[in-house]
Amino acid sequence: MRRVGVPAVLLSAILVLSACGSKEDGGLAVPVGDDPEPTITLSGSPSAGPSSAPTGNPSAPATTAAKPPAKAQVIVVPGNFAAQPAVQGLVKSYPVYFSALVAGDSDIIKNNFPAYFYVDTKEGIAEAKRNGWVMKPPGSVVVMGTSPQPPDIVRVKLCTSQTTQYWDPKTKGWTVAAAKGVPQAIDVILTGLGWLPYRLAPTEGINCAKVRFPA
């Protein structure tokens, strides 16, 4: 049975965490060192392409001002779960998911994710458009835990910051008032491109009360 996600949930900006996870979830979700991660190529991922070198021999050396790196729309902190392949896949693919929400373009999801996840996200984006809601990046996301789901699915439990929610210009308020964050769960499945979001899942049991996000 497909589960329909709530369009108010999403993310981007480095977050400060002080939450203690349960024993099942692996304890405190805090940043860890850089572990090797598999490469997943996704067409919607915001990245700067390599600049082409000049083919001729210029008479004088050319100088080019260095461009500042693009500011990330969303930062996902894996904490103690960074070594899990399913979490690594979600960390890499979530920025693509978030860029689709910010742009209001479900085709980004259609071209990069499994069909169930596309349907869930498309409905959320369509509802946001009908109501005039807009996503306000950057946002932050922290992984709070994982749990296996048959068949061969890993449910990744998240807390997302307030700035990953939809803003309603008419009421000048958030569609979900969540100063301490909003729980979100995503079922992740192994595909030919690695671990990718499969569907939005129920959020029962995810406690975001102790998570602290940047102001």
C-alpha positions in Angstrom: 0.0 0.0 0.0 1.5 3.4 -1.0 1.7 6.0 1.7 1.0 9.6 0.9 3.4 12.1 2.4 2.6 15.4 4.0 3.8 18.3 1.8 4.8 20.3 4.8 7.9 18.3 5.5 11.4 19.1 4.0 15.1 20.6 4.5 18.8 22.6 4.2 21.5 24.4 6.5 23.9 22.9 9.0 22.1 21.8 12.2 23.2 21.6 15.8 22.0 18.5 17.5 21.6 17.6 21.1 19.2 14.7 20.9 19.7 11.4 22.5 18.3 8.5 20.3 16.9 5.4 21.7 18.9 2.2 22.0 17.2 0.9 18.9 18.1 4.0 17.0 21.8 3.8 17.8 22.2 6.6 20.5 23.1 10.2 20.0 22.8 11.4 16.5 25.9 13.5 16.1 28.2 14.2 13.1 30.9 11.7 12.5 34.0 11.7 10.4 34.0 11.4 6.6 33.4 7.8 5.6 33.7 6.6 2.0 30.3 6.8 0.3 29.1 5.3 -3.0 28.7 7.7 -5.9 25.1 8.2 -7.1 24.5 10.4 -10.2 21.2 12.2 -10.1 20.2 14.7 -12.8 18.5 17.1 -10.4 21.4 17.5 -8.0 22.6 21.1 -7.7 26.2 21.1 -8.7 28.7 23.2 -10.7 29.9 21.5 -13.8 33.6 21.6 -14.7 34.7 24.5 -16.8 36.3 23.7 -20.2 39.9 24.6 -20.7 40.8 26.9 -23.7 41.9 25.1 -26.8 44.3 27.7 -28.1 47.5 29.1 -26.8 46.8 32.6 -25.4 49.5 35.2 -25.9 49.2 36.3 -22.2 48.2 34.3 -19.2 44.5 34.5 -18.5 43.3 35.1 -15.0 39.9 34.0 -13.8 38.3 35.1 -10.5 37.4 32.1 -8.4 33.6 31.6 -8.0 32.3 31.1 -4.5 30.7 27.7 -3.9 27.0 27.6 -4.3 25.2 27.7 -1.0 23.6 24.3 -0.3 19.8 24.4 -0.1 19.7 21.6 2.5 22.2 19.8 4.7 21.6 16.3 5.9 23.5 15.2 9.0 23.7 11.4 9.3 25.1 11.3 12.8 25.9 7.9 14.2 24.2 6.3 11.2 26.7 7.5 8.5 28.1 4.1 7.9 24.8 2.6 6.8 24.5 2.3 3.0 20.8 3.2 3.1 21.6 6.4 5.0 24.5 7.2 2.7 22.1 7.0 -0.3 19.5 9.2 1.4 22.1 11.8 2.3 23.1 12.0 -1.4 19.6 11.9 -2.9 17.7 14.2 -0.4 19.1 17.4 -1.9 17.6 16.4 -5.2 14.2 15.7 -3.5 14.4 19.1 -1.7 15.3 20.9 -4.9 12.1 19.5 -6.5 10.1 20.9 -3.5 11.7 24.3 -3.7 11.2 24.5 -7.5 7.7 22.9 -7.4 8.8 20.6 -10.1 7.8 16.9 -9.7 9.5 16.0 -12.9 12.8 16.1 -11.0 11.5 13.3 -8.9 10.1 11.4 -11.9 13.5 11.4 -13.5 15.5 10.3 -10.5 13.4 8.2 -8.1 11.2 5.1 -8.0 7.6 5.5 -9.0 6.0 5.3 -5.6 8.2 8.1 -4.3 7.3 10.2 -7.4 3.6 9.8 -6.8 3.9 10.7 -3.1 5.9 13.8 -3.9 3.9 14.9 -6.9 0.7 15.0 -4.8 2.5 17.1 -2.2 3.9 19.6 -4.8 0.5 19.8 -6.5 -1.2 20.7 -3.2 1.4 23.3 -2.4 0.8 24.9 -5.8 -3.0 24.9 -5.3 -2.6 26.7 -2.0 0.2 29.1 -3.1 2.7 27.7 -0.7 6.4 28.2 -1.3 9.4 26.3 0.2 11.9 28.5 2.1 15.4 27.1 1.9 18.0 26.6 3.3 16.9 23.8 5.7 18.4 21.2 7.9 17.8 17.5 8.5 19.2 15.0 11.0 19.0 11.3 10.9 17.4 10.0 14.2 17.4 6.2 13.5 16.8 3.4 11.1 14.7 0.2 11.1 14.4 -2.7 8.6 11.1 -3.0 6.7 10.3 -6.1 4.6 11.1 -6.7 1.8 14.7 -5.4 1.7 13.7 -1.8 2.7 15.3 0.4 5.3 13.2 3.1 7.0 15.2 6.2 7.8 13.8 8.3 10.6 14.5 12.1 10.3 13.8 15.4 12.0 13.6 18.4 9.6 14.0 22.1 10.5 11.3 24.7 10.4 12.8 26.2 7.2 12.1 22.9 5.4 8.4 23.6 5.6 6.1 25.3 3.2 5.4 29.0 3.8 1.9 30.4 3.2 2.2 34.0 1.9 -1.5 34.6 2.4 -1.4 34.0 6.1 2.2 34.9 6.5 2.8 31.7 8.5 4.1 28.2 8.2 1.8 25.4 7.0 3.3 23.5 10.0 4.4 25.5 13.0 7.5 23.5 14.0 10.1 25.6 15.8 11.6 22.3 17.2 11.4 20.5 13.9 9.1 18.0 12.2 9.4 14.2 12.1 9.7 12.5 8.7 10.3 8.9 7.7 11.4 7.7 4.3 11.6 4.1 3.2 14.8 3.6 1.2 15.4 0.7 -1.3 18.4 -0.5 -3.2 18.2 0.3 -6.9 20.6 0.2 -9.9 21.8 3.7 -8.8 22.2 2.7 -5.2 20.0 3.3 -2.2 17.1 5.7 -3.1 13.9 6.9 -1.5 11.1 4.5 -2.2 8.1 6.0 -0.4 7.2 8.4 2.4 6.4 6.4 5.6 4.5 7.0 8.9 6.3 9.1 11.5 5.0 7.5 14.7 7.7 7.2 17.4 10.1 9.9 16.0 10.8 12.4 18.7 12.3 15.8 17.6 11.8 17.6 20.9 15.6 17.7 21.8 16.9 18.5 18.3 18.4 22.0 18.0 18.5 23.6 14.6 20.3 26.8 13.6 18.2 30.0 14.0 
